[in-house]
Amino acid sequence: MIRFFGAALLALAMATPALPARAQPYPAPNRDGSVTYRVPAPSVETAPLPAPGPATPSVVPRPYGHQLDAQPLIPPATVGSVPAPSAAVTAPSAAPTPSAPATTAVLPPEDQPEQGTPAELAPNLRRQLVNYPTRQPAGTIIVDTPNTYLYLVLGHGKALRYGIGVGREGFTWAGTERISRMKEWPDWYPPAEMIERQPYLPRMMAGGPGNPLGARALYLGHTLYRIHGTNQPSTIGKTVSSGCIRLLNADIEDLYSRVQVGSRVVVLPAKSPPANVAVTASVPENPMAPATRGAPATTAVVR
């Protein structure tokens, strides 16, 4: 009986694991009677603390729901990083080239804006200072219709001469007027007479480079005639208009800066009379005739 209980106690002692050294409550005393508590170093080396900054997750949660098929897993190395924008995003897109207004497509051929670099004017049609003896006072504009010149009288036998485009056959006129209004980049309102003859014309066109009146306009009295710029530089020196006098935009800007409302304008007839002869010039019936039809013919005296 004693042997049986002894064997059982021995088996129980062998089955019970021994407590680790750091957990033993009563360590063995030293020779001098003192007791030293020893805590063993951890078996795994403690990892250093991470550097300050945003935490980067080591595990990326998988997509869920409908994202499973639409979005693949992002590798952990790319989480938290922002890819550099591609060149297609950072490169500024080129600004669209402005096109001519749609209304320019319905303009008559003599008023269609010209494209490309304009041809160089003939030397005699370029703006220049010339000798021009006349009795007209300084500041007077003289339109030499047959020679397609416009003179700004400076006095003392001098004048500035500009090349111009004038009315085609049947649309010329002659007379004296005064500048009644001046306008920069004027809007164009084709007169009723012109629309009746060309019903496809726009009823109004805003001022701008494509506008037939060009950069400036000098309105002549109560007539429908104007001295203005042009979007067709190649027509200078030709008889193409419906009665208006056209200049290069650069030339009308120069003339505009030298005259004022009230300046006198003398328009010579298509066939010049003998010098120093008083002439009576009648205004022809045409789509650009003055609004006051039936009025007495205008007398122009040029000496």
C-alpha positions in Angstrom: 0.0 0.0 0.0 2.8 2.4 0.9 4.5 1.5 -2.3 1.4 2.3 -4.3 0.9 5.8 -2.9 4.6 6.5 -3.3 4.6 5.6 -6.9 1.5 7.8 -7.5 3.1 10.8 -5.9 6.3 10.3 -8.0 4.3 10.2 -11.2 2.4 13.3 -10.3 5.6 15.2 -9.5 7.1 14.2 -12.9 3.9 15.3 -14.8 3.8 18.8 -13.2 6.1 21.3 -15.2 8.6 23.3 -13.2 7.9 27.0 -12.9 10.3 29.3 -14.9 13.1 30.8 -12.9 11.6 34.3 -13.0 8.4 32.9 -11.6 9.9 31.0 -8.7 8.7 32.9 -5.6 11.5 31.7 -3.4 14.9 31.6 -5.1 17.7 29.7 -3.5 19.6 31.8 -0.9 23.2 32.7 -1.3 26.0 31.5 0.9 25.8 34.6 3.0 22.1 34.2 3.4 21.0 37.0 0.9 18.6 36.3 -1.8 19.1 37.6 -5.5 16.1 37.9 -7.7 17.1 37.4 -11.4 14.9 38.3 -14.3 16.1 36.7 -17.5 16.4 38.8 -20.7 13.6 38.3 -23.2 14.2 35.6 -25.7 13.2 38.0 -28.6 15.0 41.3 -29.1 12.8 44.3 -28.6 12.2 46.1 -32.0 13.2 49.8 -32.1 10.5 52.5 -32.0 9.5 53.7 -35.5 10.5 57.2 -36.6 7.9 60.0 -36.2 5.6 60.4 -39.2 2.4 59.0 -40.7 1.9 55.4 -40.0 2.0 53.0 -42.9 -0.2 50.0 -42.5 1.5 46.7 -43.0 -1.8 45.1 -44.2 -4.0 46.5 -46.8 -7.7 45.6 -46.3 -9.1 43.8 -49.3 -11.9 45.4 -51.3 -15.4 44.4 -50.6 -18.7 44.1 -52.3 -18.7 45.2 -56.0 -15.0 46.3 -55.6 -13.7 42.8 -55.7 -14.0 42.5 -59.5 -13.4 46.2 -60.3 -10.3 47.0 -58.2 -7.2 44.7 -57.7 -5.3 44.7 -54.5 -2.8 47.5 -54.1 0.6 46.2 -53.1 1.6 47.4 -49.6 4.6 49.2 -51.0 2.4 51.7 -52.8 0.1 52.5 -49.9 0.3 56.0 -48.7 2.5 57.2 -51.7 1.2 59.7 -54.2 2.3 59.0 -57.8 3.8 62.0 -59.7 1.3 63.5 -62.2 1.8 62.4 -65.8 2.9 64.8 -68.5 -0.5 64.7 -70.0 -1.9 66.2 -66.8 0.8 68.8 -66.0 1.3 70.1 -69.6 -1.0 73.1 -70.2 -3.3 72.5 -73.1 -3.0 74.9 -76.1 -5.6 77.6 -76.2 -8.0 77.1 -79.1 -7.4 79.4 -82.1 -10.3 81.9 -82.3 -12.2 81.5 -85.5 -13.9 84.2 -87.5 -17.5 84.9 -86.6 -20.0 82.7 -88.5 -21.5 85.8 -89.9 -18.4 86.5 -92.0 -19.3 83.6 -94.2 -22.3 85.5 -95.6 -20.4 88.6 -96.5 -20.1 89.6 -100.1 -16.7 88.7 -101.8 -15.5 92.3 -101.5 -15.9 92.2 -97.7 -14.7 88.7 -96.9 -11.8 88.8 -94.4 -8.5 87.9 -96.0 -6.4 85.1 -94.6 -2.6 84.9 -94.2 0.0 87.6 -94.6 -1.3 90.5 -96.7 0.6 91.3 -99.8 2.8 94.3 -99.7 1.3 97.5 -101.1 2.8 99.2 -104.1 5.1 102.0 -103.1 2.8 104.8 -104.3 -0.1 103.5 -102.1 1.9 103.5 -98.9 1.4 106.3 -96.4 3.9 109.1 -97.1 4.5 112.9 -97.0 4.1 114.5 -100.4 4.0 117.9 -102.0 0.4 118.9 -102.5 -0.3 122.6 -103.3 -3.9 123.4 -102.6 -6.0 126.3 -101.2 -7.8 124.0 -98.9 -7.0 124.7 -95.2 -4.9 122.4 -93.1 -6.9 119.6 -91.6 -9.0 119.1 -94.8 -9.4 115.6 -96.2 -9.4 115.3 -100.0 -10.4 112.0 -101.6 -8.8 111.7 -105.1 -11.2 109.1 -106.4 -9.7 108.4 -109.8 -6.2 108.0 -108.5 -7.3 106.1 -105.3 -5.5 108.5 -103.0 -6.6 110.3 -99.8 -4.8 113.5 -98.8 -4.7 115.0 -95.4 -3.8 118.6 -96.0 -1.0 119.8 -93.7 -0.5 123.3 -95.1 2.5 125.0 -96.7 2.1 122.8 -99.8 2.4 119.5 -97.9 0.0 116.7 -97.3 0.0 113.1 -96.0 -1.1 110.7 -98.7 -2.8 107.4 -98.1 -3.7 104.6 -100.6 -7.4 103.9 -100.6 -10.1 101.7 -102.1 -13.1 103.5 -103.7 -16.5 102.7 -105.1 -16.8 100.5 -108.1 -18.3 101.7 -111.3 -21.8 103.0 -110.7 -21.2 103.5 -106.9 -18.9 106.5 -106.9 -20.0 109.9 -105.6 -18.6 113.3 -105.1 -19.2 116.3 -102.8 -18.3 117.9 -99.6 -19.2 116.7 -96.1 -17.9 117.0 -92.6 -17.0 114.3 -90.1 -20.1 113.9 -88.0 -19.0 111.0 -85.8 -15.8 108.9 -85.1 -15.8 105.4 -83.8 -13.1 102.8 -82.9 -13.8 99.2 -84.0 -17.3 100.2 -85.1 -20.3 97.8 -85.4 -21.6 97.3 -88.9 -25.3 97.8 -89.7 -25.8 97.2 -93.4 -28.3 99.9 -94.7 -31.7 98.8 -95.8 -30.8 99.6 -99.4 -27.9 97.1 -99.3 -30.0 94.4 -97.5 -32.7 94.8 -100.2 -30.1 94.1 -102.8 -28.2 91.4 -100.8 -30.8 89.9 -98.4 -28.3 87.3 -97.1 -26.3 90.0 -95.3 -26.3 90.0 -91.5 -28.4 92.7 -90.0 -25.6 93.6 -87.6 -22.0 92.6 -87.1 -20.0 93.5 -84.0 -16.8 95.4 -84.4 -13.6 93.4 -84.7 -10.9 92.3 -87.1 -13.4 90.4 -89.3 -15.7 93.4 -89.5 -15.8 95.1 -93.0 -15.4 98.6 -91.3 -12.1 97.6 -89.8 -10.4 99.4 -86.9 -11.9 102.9 -87.2 -14.7 104.7 -89.0 -15.2 108.4 -89.8 -18.9 109.0 -90.5 -19.6 111.7 -93.2 -22.5 114.0 -92.4 -25.9 112.5 -92.6 -25.0 110.2 -95.5 -24.4 106.4 -95.3 -20.8 106.9 -96.5 -17.8 106.4 -94.2 -14.1 106.5 -94.4 -13.1 103.3 -92.6 -10.6 100.5 -92.3 -10.8 97.2 -94.1 -10.4 93.5 -93.5 -9.2 93.1 -97.2 -5.8 94.9 -97.5 -5.5 93.7 -101.1 -8.4 95.9 -102.2 -6.4 99.1 -101.6 -5.9 100.9 -104.9 -8.9 99.3 -106.4 -12.6 100.2 -107.2 -14.5 97.6 -105.1 -16.7 99.3 -102.5 -20.3 100.5 -102.6 -19.3 104.1 -102.2 -17.3 104.1 -98.9 -13.6 105.0 -98.8 -11.4 102.3 -97.2 -7.9 102.4 -95.9 -5.6 99.9 -94.3 -6.3 99.5 -90.6 -2.9 101.0 -89.7 -3.6 104.0 -92.0 -7.1 104.7 -90.7 -5.8 104.5 -87.2 -3.2 107.1 -88.2 -5.7 109.3 -89.9 -8.2 108.9 -87.0 -5.6 110.4 -84.6 -5.0 113.5 -86.8 -8.6 114.6 -87.5 -11.7 115.4 -85.4 -15.4 115.8 -85.6 -16.2 118.7 -87.9 -13.2 118.2 -90.1 -14.0 118.9 -93.8 -14.0 116.2 -96.4 -13.9 116.8 -100.1 -14.6 113.9 -102.4 -13.5 114.4 -106.0 -15.6 112.8 -108.8 -14.4 109.6 -110.5 -13.2 111.7 -113.5 -11.3 114.7 -112.3 -12.3 118.1 -113.8 -9.7 120.6 -114.9 -7.7 122.1 -112.1 -9.1 125.1 -110.2 -12.6 124.6 -111.8 -15.7 124.6 -109.7 -17.8 121.5 -110.3 -21.3 120.3 -109.4 -21.2 116.6 -108.5 -24.5 114.7 -108.3 -24.9 111.7 -106.1 -25.8 108.6 -108.0 -28.7 106.3 -107.1 -27.1 103.2 -105.5 -27.6 101.1 -102.4 -25.2 103.2 -100.4 -26.6 106.6 -101.5 -27.2 109.3 -98.8 -30.4 108.9 -96.8 -31.8 112.2 -98.0 -32.5 111.4 -101.6 -33.9 114.0 -103.8 -31.9 116.7 -102.1 -30.1 119.2 -104.3 -26.8 118.1 -105.7 -23.8 118.8 -103.6 -21.3 121.4 -104.9 -17.6 120.8 -104.4 -15.3 123.6 -105.2 -11.7 122.5 -105.4 -8.9 125.0 -106.3 
